[in-house]
Amino acid sequence: MPHKVFIRHTYIYKCGEQACSEEWKINEADKIEKLRCPHCGNYDVVKYVDTDQRTKYNRKGIGL
């Protein structure tokens, strides 16, 4: 019997408030338009950054 594989999407959010700018993660939270920061309570719109980050994060442990 094969193993079942599930893909979990983790979204990393960063607060837009200059005084706060904290980060937090939410799993499976696709297409959110507005979000409240759990650190400062700021309620703002969400801007998704659609850049491929594999070149930055797949190189861990490689000394160049």
C-alpha positions in Angstrom: 0.0 0.0 0.0 1.5 3.4 -1.0 2.2 6.2 1.4 -0.2 9.1 1.2 1.3 12.5 0.6 -0.4 15.7 1.5 0.8 19.1 0.4 0.4 21.7 3.2 0.6 25.4 2.1 2.0 27.6 4.9 1.6 31.3 4.3 4.0 33.7 6.1 2.5 37.1 6.8 4.3 40.2 7.9 2.6 43.1 9.5 2.5 46.3 7.5 2.6 48.6 10.5 6.0 50.2 10.8 6.1 50.1 14.6 5.2 46.3 14.6 6.5 44.5 11.4 6.2 41.1 13.1 5.7 37.9 11.2 3.4 34.9 11.7 2.3 31.8 9.8 -1.1 30.5 8.8 -1.7 27.0 7.2 -4.1 26.6 4.3 -5.2 30.2 4.3 -5.7 30.9 0.6 -7.2 34.0 -0.9 -7.6 36.1 2.3 -8.3 39.8 1.5 -8.0 41.3 5.0 -6.2 40.1 8.1 -5.6 41.2 11.7 -2.1 41.1 13.1 -2.0 39.0 16.3 0.8 41.1 17.7 -0.5 44.7 17.4 -4.1 44.2 16.3 -3.7 46.2 13.0 -6.4 45.2 10.5 -5.2 45.7 6.9 -5.4 44.3 3.4 -3.1 41.4 2.2 -0.6 41.8 -0.6 0.7 38.5 -1.9 4.3 38.3 -3.1 4.5 35.8 -5.9 8.2 35.4 -6.4 10.0 32.0 -6.7 12.1 31.7 -3.5 13.6 28.3 -4.3 17.0 29.7 -5.3 17.2 31.4 -1.9 16.0 28.6 0.4 17.2 25.5 -1.5 20.8 26.4 -1.0 21.0 25.9 2.8 24.2 24.3 3.9 26.1 25.0 0.7 29.2 27.1 1.3 29.9 29.2 -1.8 
